[in-house]
Amino acid sequence: MNMNYTADELAFRDDVRTFLEEKLPADIAAKVKQGRRMSRADHERWQQILVKQGWYATHWPEEYGGVKWTAVQKHIWDEESCRYGAPRSIPFGVNMVAPVIIKFGSEEQKQHYLPRILSGEHWWCQGYSEPGSGSDLASLKTRAVRDGDHYIVNGQKTWTTLGQHANMIFCLVRTNTEVKAQEGISFLLIDMDTPGVTVRPIITLDGEHEVNEVFFDDVKVPVDNLVGEEDKGWTYAKYLLTYERTGLAGIGASKAALSHLKAIAGRQQKNGRPLIEDPTFAQRIAQVEIDLMAASISNLRIIASVEGGGVPGAESSMLKVRGTEIRQTITDLSRRALGPYAQPFVEEELDLAYEGEHLSDEDGAALSPQYFNMRKLSIFGGSNEIQKNIVTKMILGL
């Protein structure tokens, strides 16, 4: 692989930088860079800016409103948008359910759902994990029983990210109990406003309301909301998860976080000198930077390998493992760089408009919650232990 950008790619990078400098709202960029709270309105505002530019649905075919970017262009966009402080797109609609609908859905489903994802009318969440069915997702218990032109859905989903904002949820449901577990699952699209759907918050270790429990009690879902064939949902789920796991690597976000870590270590003092000059701490920064450079190359290689329209394979599991480990390491080093100043935490400081006294370093309010929040990275999207098993079996052949 030629790692030098071509003249066209350098021109594209310049276009991206110009766009971000001119169109990225300053208040949104400040929230991202400072680790402050992002509202639903912030995400929706940025989404519509991207839609107007034609740069939102980068995984979609052009006929459905997508943009035909090469793997290198996607790589450039990810790095530059993170560097400028652009929020990452909420993936559940545009990057997760949309590719499944495009590949396996009916033409009616494509015409109905895809424009509503672009417009922001539909805010999606993911209904996969259940109590007792996380890594062993095939053991899920949520049932969908056919009753004429509807399915009657009963069960529970958990760890539903941003479900409190969503009005649509794509779910894996069991439609057949007489076959092997993976063969009796279907992929169903459910309106969250349907009677019988209940959302309850789960407050995470950093004190935030990010995830939820979702309960289904005799929820009537039109059969037309079934994607593809009944009992074939496991195939569609695996297709979706390869996109999710590649995105979870967060290479661009990690590069931005690494730059922030270096800035903090340059300000903090140890024995009268900047912490970044301490040999032990400098070595730890150098090691994570080396790991990040290797992951960045792997990310570009994996995406380029499916440039012709294929799907990332088991390599996406490898990238998910390394990418999440790197992001966790960076948050850990950032917290350590602040030392005792990372401990005090006032929730109100996470709001950009906060004007009160800061209990610690200006970065402390965001870095401590980020450290706690990032513990989840090696668990969600398929735990890293499971991903290592996939790599062992599918790549190493063991």
C-alpha positions, 0 to 999 in steps of 0.5 A: 500500500502506498502511504503517500497521499496523491495530489487528488487526496491532498486536494480533498483534505484541503476541501475537508479542512475548509469545510470544517473551518467554515461550517463546524459551529464553534460551540459544538467544536468546543463541547467536543474538544473539552469533553462537555455534554452534547445535546440531541439538538447539537447532533441534529444541527451538525447532521443537517450541515453534513446532509446539506454538504452531501457528506453524511451517508458515507457508507451508502450508494449514491442513488440513496443519497450517499457519497462515493468516497474512497477508503482513503477519503473516509480515512482523511475525513475521520482524522480531520473531523476529529482534529477539528472537534466535529462530533462523531455521527450517531451511528445507529441509523446512518452506519448500522441499520441503513446498510442492512436495509440497503442490502437486505431490505425491500424497495419499499423499506429503502424508500421509506426509511432511508430519507427519514434517516437523512432528514433526522425524522427517525432517530434510531437505537439498537435492540440487541443485548438482553439480560443474560444475552450479551456476548452470547447474543444468540441466546436472546429471549425476546419473542415475536409471534406472528398474528395475522399482519402483525408480530406480537413482541414481548421481552427486554433489551438492555444497554440501549444507547441513547434510547431515551432520544430514539423514536425507532429501534432495530431489534433481533427477536426470536421467531422460531424456538424449534431450530438452532438458536442462530436460525430462529432469529429475525431482524425487526424494525419497531416504532418506539411510540408503539403502545407497550414500549417502555424505556427506563434509564441506566445511570453509568459510572460517570453519572451520565444517562447514556444507556437504557433498558427497553421493555416490550409488552404485547407490542404490535409490529407490522409484518412489513417491518421485517427486514429480509426473511423470517429467521434469517436475522442472524445473518443480517446481524453479523453483517451489521456488526462488522460495520460497528466493530470497524467504527469502534476502533476510533482511530481519528478520535484516538489521535485527537485524544493523544494530542490532548494528552501531550498538551496536558503532559506539557503543562503538568509539572514533575520535579520542576519540569514538564511531565512529558519530559519525564522518561517513564511517562514519555515512554508510555506516551511513545508506546501508545503512539506507536500502537496507534500508528500501527492500528491506523495503518491496519484500519486503512488496509482493512477498509481498502480491502473491501473498496469494491463494495464487500464487507469487512471480515474478521479483521474488523474484530482485530481492529476493534480489540486494538482500537479500544485498548488504545483509547482506554490507555490514552484516557488512563494516561490523561487521568494519570497526568493530572494526578490528584487533580483528576479526582474532584468532579462536579457534574455541572462542569460538563455543561459548556455554559458552566461559569462556576469555580472549577475544583481542579485542573480545567481538564479534570471535569471531563477527563475523569468521566471519560476515563470511567466511561471508556471502560465500556469500550472493551465490552460493548460491540462484542466483548474483546474476549469474544473478538479474540476468539473470532480472530483465533478461529477465522484468521489464525485457523486455530 
